[in-house]
Amino acid sequence: MTSIGRSNIGGFDRERLQGFLMAKRRIGIFALFLMFMAVGLFVVSFAFVPHSVRLYIASIATCRHLDEPLEVSADSQFEGVKSWEVPLARLYRIKYWYLGGPTSVDDRVAGESNVFTVFLNAAERTGGLCDREILKLQQRYIDGSRSLDNYDETGYTVLHAAIIFHKQEFVEAYLKGGANRWLAVQSDNEKTNGKTAVELAVTIANFEFSPPVSDKIAELLQKTE
């Protein structure tokens, strides 16, 4: 009669099987720990990262140009983007895309403003490279919004700002969303103060060094009169 040092049932080594199950259990616990840490980081980030910053990086999260500067910092506007910011930004985008959020913004970075000003600034600072992604997220806020005509701290609405930044697609989006083109600028700038969006667009289009898109924006605003 042969002595069996370890149990072997049906061709399976019981000790190896137990070791495999133990390793699987440890991997599962480690995976849960990582998931818990990720969720915790996401939740904590909402408490410490200003609302305007979350919106900013969420608006450009899916921009294909973001991946390039992580290896080659060719575009100055993407300097400082770290690898961890990309997945976090994508989580922010998912949150704002499906759950939305307030249209008002009031924090230490943007001051008293609104989400449309943040999106427009993101478009301006990224040199137009991420306009498509920004416009998509912005539209989620435009639908049914009453904040398009709010003034920022400098006395401009987002329609005024989009005209100044030469952002035709943003002007079109704001007009379709119901932005009032007859609201006048309320700033300390003598060249723009008191001008409606229509007058502002015509004035900028007449500047000697204005880009050709300024003429298109002026025509667009005059057509919607």
C-alpha positions as CSV (number, residue, x, y, z in Angstrom):
1,M,0.0,0.0,0.0
2,T,1.5,3.3,-1.1
3,S,1.8,6.2,1.3
4,I,0.4,9.4,0.0
5,G,2.2,12.5,1.3
6,R,-0.4,15.0,0.0
7,S,-4.0,14.7,-1.1
8,N,-4.5,14.3,-4.8
9,I,-8.2,14.0,-5.8
10,G,-9.3,13.7,-9.4
11,G,-5.9,14.8,-10.6
12,F,-5.9,18.1,-8.6
13,D,-3.3,18.9,-6.0
14,R,-5.3,20.1,-3.0
15,E,-2.5,22.3,-1.6
16,R,-1.9,23.9,-5.0
17,L,-5.6,24.5,-5.4
18,Q,-5.8,26.1,-1.9
19,G,-2.8,28.3,-2.8
20,F,-4.5,29.4,-6.0
21,L,-7.7,30.3,-4.3
22,M,-5.8,32.2,-1.6
23,A,-3.9,34.2,-4.3
24,K,-7.1,34.9,-6.1
25,R,-8.7,36.2,-2.9
26,R,-5.7,38.4,-2.2
27,I,-5.9,39.9,-5.7
28,G,-9.6,40.5,-5.3
29,I,-9.0,42.3,-2.0
30,F,-6.2,44.4,-3.5
31,A,-8.4,45.3,-6.5
32,L,-11.1,46.4,-4.1
33,F,-8.6,48.4,-2.2
34,L,-7.4,50.2,-5.4
35,M,-11.1,50.8,-6.3
36,F,-11.7,52.3,-2.9
37,M,-8.7,54.5,-3.2
38,A,-9.7,55.7,-6.6
39,V,-13.2,56.5,-5.5
40,G,-11.8,58.2,-2.4
41,L,-9.4,60.3,-4.5
42,F,-12.3,61.3,-6.8
43,V,-14.5,62.3,-3.9
44,V,-11.7,64.2,-2.1
45,S,-10.8,66.0,-5.2
46,F,-14.3,67.5,-5.4
47,A,-13.7,69.0,-1.9
48,F,-10.2,70.5,-2.7
49,V,-10.1,71.1,-6.5
50,P,-12.0,74.3,-7.3
51,H,-15.2,73.9,-9.4
52,S,-13.8,76.0,-12.3
53,V,-10.7,73.8,-12.5
54,R,-12.8,70.6,-12.5
55,L,-14.9,72.0,-15.3
56,Y,-11.9,73.2,-17.2
57,I,-10.1,69.9,-17.3
58,A,-13.4,68.0,-17.8
59,S,-14.1,70.1,-21.0
60,I,-10.8,69.1,-22.6
61,A,-10.5,65.5,-21.1
62,T,-11.2,63.7,-24.4
63,C,-9.2,66.1,-26.6
64,R,-6.8,64.0,-28.6
65,H,-4.1,66.6,-28.4
66,L,-3.8,66.1,-24.6
67,D,-1.9,62.8,-25.0
68,E,0.9,64.2,-27.1
69,P,2.4,66.7,-24.6
70,L,2.7,64.0,-21.9
71,E,5.6,62.7,-24.0
72,V,6.5,65.8,-26.1
73,S,5.6,69.2,-24.7
74,A,5.2,70.8,-28.1
75,D,2.2,73.0,-27.2
76,S,2.9,75.6,-24.5
77,Q,-0.8,75.6,-23.5
78,F,-0.5,72.0,-22.3
79,E,2.6,72.5,-20.1
80,G,2.1,71.2,-16.6
81,V,-0.4,68.5,-17.6
82,K,0.5,65.4,-15.6
83,S,-0.3,61.8,-16.4
84,W,-2.7,61.5,-13.4
85,E,-4.7,64.5,-14.5
86,V,-5.9,62.8,-17.7
87,P,-7.9,59.9,-16.0
88,L,-9.1,62.2,-13.3
89,A,-10.3,64.7,-16.0
90,R,-12.2,61.9,-17.7
91,L,-13.9,61.0,-14.5
92,Y,-14.9,64.6,-14.1
93,R,-16.2,64.7,-17.7
94,I,-18.4,61.6,-17.1
95,K,-19.8,63.1,-13.9
96,Y,-20.7,66.5,-15.6
97,W,-21.9,64.8,-18.8
98,Y,-24.5,62.6,-17.0
99,L,-25.2,64.4,-13.8
100,G,-24.5,68.0,-14.8
101,G,-24.1,70.6,-12.1
102,P,-24.7,74.3,-11.3
103,T,-24.2,76.9,-14.0
104,S,-22.8,79.4,-11.5
105,V,-19.1,79.4,-10.5
106,D,-17.7,81.2,-7.6
107,D,-14.2,80.1,-6.4
108,R,-10.7,81.4,-5.8
109,V,-9.6,80.7,-9.4
110,A,-12.5,82.0,-11.6
111,G,-14.1,84.4,-9.1
112,E,-17.8,85.0,-9.5
113,S,-18.6,83.7,-13.0
114,N,-20.5,80.9,-14.8
115,V,-19.7,77.6,-16.5
116,F,-19.8,79.2,-20.0
117,T,-17.0,81.6,-19.2
118,V,-14.9,78.7,-18.0
119,F,-15.6,76.7,-21.2
120,L,-14.8,79.7,-23.3
121,N,-11.5,80.4,-21.5
122,A,-10.6,76.7,-22.0
123,A,-11.2,77.1,-25.7
124,E,-9.1,80.3,-25.8
125,R,-6.2,78.9,-23.8
126,T,-6.0,75.6,-25.8
127,G,-5.7,77.6,-29.0
128,G,-8.8,76.1,-30.6
129,L,-7.4,72.6,-30.5
130,C,-10.0,71.2,-28.2
131,D,-13.1,73.3,-29.3
132,R,-15.0,70.3,-30.5
133,E,-14.8,68.5,-27.1
134,I,-15.5,71.7,-25.2
135,L,-18.6,72.5,-27.3
136,K,-20.0,69.1,-26.7
137,L,-19.9,69.3,-22.9
138,Q,-21.0,73.0,-23.0
139,Q,-24.1,72.1,-24.9
140,R,-25.2,70.0,-21.9
141,Y,-25.4,73.2,-19.9
142,I,-26.8,75.4,-22.7
143,D,-29.9,73.3,-23.1
144,G,-32.6,75.0,-20.9
145,S,-30.1,77.4,-19.3
146,R,-30.9,80.9,-18.2
147,S,-27.3,81.9,-17.4
148,L,-26.1,82.8,-20.9
149,D,-26.9,86.5,-20.3
150,N,-25.2,86.7,-16.9
151,Y,-22.4,89.3,-16.7
152,D,-19.0,88.4,-15.4
153,E,-16.9,90.5,-13.0
154,T,-15.5,92.6,-15.9
155,G,-19.0,93.4,-17.3
156,Y,-19.2,91.1,-20.3
157,T,-21.5,88.2,-21.1
158,V,-20.2,85.1,-22.7
159,L,-21.6,86.2,-26.1
160,H,-19.5,89.4,-25.8
161,A,-16.4,87.4,-24.8
162,A,-16.9,84.9,-27.7
163,I,-17.0,87.8,-30.1
164,I,-13.8,89.2,-28.7
165,F,-12.1,85.8,-28.8
166,H,-13.2,85.3,-32.5
167,K,-15.0,82.1,-31.6
168,Q,-17.6,81.7,-34.3
169,E,-18.9,78.3,-33.2
170,F,-19.3,79.5,-29.6
171,V,-21.2,82.6,-30.9
172,E,-23.5,80.3,-32.9
173,A,-24.1,78.0,-29.9
174,Y,-24.9,80.9,-27.6
175,L,-27.4,82.5,-30.1
176,K,-29.1,79.1,-30.6
177,G,-29.3,78.8,-26.8
178,G,-31.1,82.1,-26.6
179,A,-28.4,84.6,-25.7
180,N,-29.5,88.2,-25.9
181,R,-27.5,90.0,-28.6
182,W,-28.8,93.4,-27.5
183,L,-27.3,93.4,-24.0
184,A,-24.6,96.1,-23.7
185,V,-21.1,95.7,-22.4
186,Q,-20.8,97.2,-18.9
187,S,-17.0,97.6,-18.5
188,D,-14.4,100.3,-17.9
189,N,-13.1,99.8,-21.4
190,E,-14.0,102.9,-23.4
191,K,-13.8,101.1,-26.7
192,T,-16.3,98.4,-25.8
193,N,-18.5,99.9,-23.0
194,G,-22.1,100.4,-23.9
195,K,-21.9,98.4,-27.1
196,T,-24.4,95.6,-27.8
197,A,-23.1,92.2,-29.1
198,V,-24.1,93.3,-32.6
199,E,-22.2,96.6,-32.3
200,L,-19.3,95.0,-30.7
201,A,-19.0,92.4,-33.5
202,V,-19.1,95.1,-36.2
203,T,-16.5,97.2,-34.4
204,I,-14.1,94.3,-34.1
205,A,-14.6,93.3,-37.7
206,N,-13.6,96.8,-38.7
207,F,-10.3,96.6,-36.9
208,E,-7.4,96.6,-39.3
209,F,-5.8,93.4,-38.0
210,S,-8.9,91.4,-37.1
211,P,-9.0,87.9,-38.6
212,P,-11.4,87.1,-41.4
213,V,-13.6,85.1,-39.0
214,S,-14.6,88.5,-37.4
215,D,-16.5,89.4,-40.5
216,K,-18.4,86.2,-40.4
217,I,-19.3,86.7,-36.8
218,A,-20.5,90.2,-37.5
219,E,-22.6,88.9,-40.4
220,L,-24.0,86.1,-38.3
221,L,-25.2,88.6,-35.6
222,Q,-26.7,91.0,-38.1
223,K,-28.6,88.2,-39.8
224,T,-30.2,87.2,-36.5
225,E,-31.6,90.7,-36.0
